[in-house]
């Protein structure tokens, strides 16, 4: 699937976090939700991105938003990653990458000359109405959390 467009209804997303709690995008109506897809727990870029989203949590909450990290790893990997870095937002398990596919984050990648399907670092900002408010593909991890936070503030101001 290709990248989502602004105004598209956010695809269904109901995934368990590392504790087994299900997080369902349908239950997020009325709230901004940052759904960011990252390739692998505890790797340099993914750690940078997760820690920056974690550091931004006070500002994210002031904006009335939630952050959900999504990757293909299972609950044990997510639990270790959260514990190691003190992450305070849920990491969702998309082991069959079905949600990543629906959100346009699972695509052909070229790694060292080898083409294979894999997760593309992608973020989708879902608005309170359940539609895509903004989407980023092939995200650069460092500084992305601040970029997303600025987008939420800008979009909220525009809708006020």
N, C-alpha and C positions, 0 to 999 in steps of 0.2 A: 504494500500500500504506500501511496505517496504521502507527503507531509500534509497535515491538516491545515485548513484555511481558517482565518478569522471568520467567525459567524457560524462555523460548523457546529453541530451538536457534538459535545465530547462523547467519544465512544464509551460503551459500557466498561467499567473497571470495578471489579470486586476481587481484591487480592488480600491474602493473609500477610500479616507482618511477622516478625521473628518470634512473637509470642503466640501466634495463631489467631489473633484478633483480625477480623475481616474489615477492610476499609473499602467502602462503596462510594463511588463518585456521585451516585444518585442521592446520597444522604448529605451531600455538601451544598445543596441548593441554598442560596442566601449568603454564601461565603465564597471568597476567592480561594482557589486551590492551585498550588504550584505542583505539577506532576513532572518530576525530572527523572529521566532515564539515564542510567550510567552503566558502563560495561562490567565492572567487577569490584567487589568489596576490597578495601585495603590496598589499592594500587595508588601510585602517586597522584595522578590527575583526579581520580575519584575521591581520594581522601581530601585533597585541596577543596574540591567542590562541596563535599559533605560538610567539612569543617566551616567553610564560609557560610553555607546555609544555616548551620547550627549557630554560628556567631550572630547571624542576622535575625534569629528567632524573636528577640524582643520587638524589633521593628516590624517584622512580619506579623506578629500578633496585633500590634497597634493598628496595622492596616486591615485587620479582620481577615487574615489569610491563614492558610495551613500549607505546610510543605510535606510532600510525600516523595521519597526516593524509591525508584523501581529498578530492579536489576534481575538477571536470570539466576542469581544464587538462591540457595535455600535458607531456611530459618537459622540453622546453626552458624553459617557464614555471616548472616546479617547480625545475629546476636553478638558474635565476637567483634565485628566491626563497630557496632553501636557502643559496646562496653569499652573497647580500646580507646575510642575518641570521645566518649561521653555524649553521643548524639542524642538529641531530645525530640526528634521527629521520627515517624515510622519509616522503616525500610520494608518495602513490599516485595514479596517473592513472586516472580513471573518466570518460573522455571521452564515452562513450555513456550515462552516469549509470545504468547497469543496477544496479550495486551500491548506489548511493544510493537507488534505487527499492526494492530488496529490504530495505534497512534503514529505510525510512520517512522518508528525508531528502530525497526529491524530491517536491514537492507544489506545489499552486497557491499563488502568492504574489500579494500586492497591493502594487505599488510605484508610489507617486504616482498612485493611482487606476486603474492598469492591471493587470489580472489576467493572469498568465502562469505557466507551470510553471517552477520553479527549485529550487535547493538551499536547504533550510532548515538553518540551523546546528544540528547534531544530534551527540550523542556517545552511543556504546554501549560499555559496559564489559562485555567478554566474560570470563567466569570461566575458570578452568583446566579445567573440564569441558566447555567449548565452548558453554555457555548464556549468555544475557543475564543478567548480575548486576545491572545498573542501566542505565537509559537516560534521557537528557535531550533534550528538543526545544526549539527556539527559544531556544537558549543565548545568554546574554549573555557576550560574549568575555572581558571583563575579570574576572579572578578565577575563571574556570571551571577552569583547571588545578588550582588549590588545592582547589576543591570536589571534583574527580575524585580527587585524591590522598587527601583525607580519606575519601571513600567507599571507596576500596580498603582503606585501613587499617581502617575500621570493619567492612567485610565480611569481611576476613581474620580479624579478632578474633572475629567472630560464628561463623565456621566452625571456629575452633581448638578 
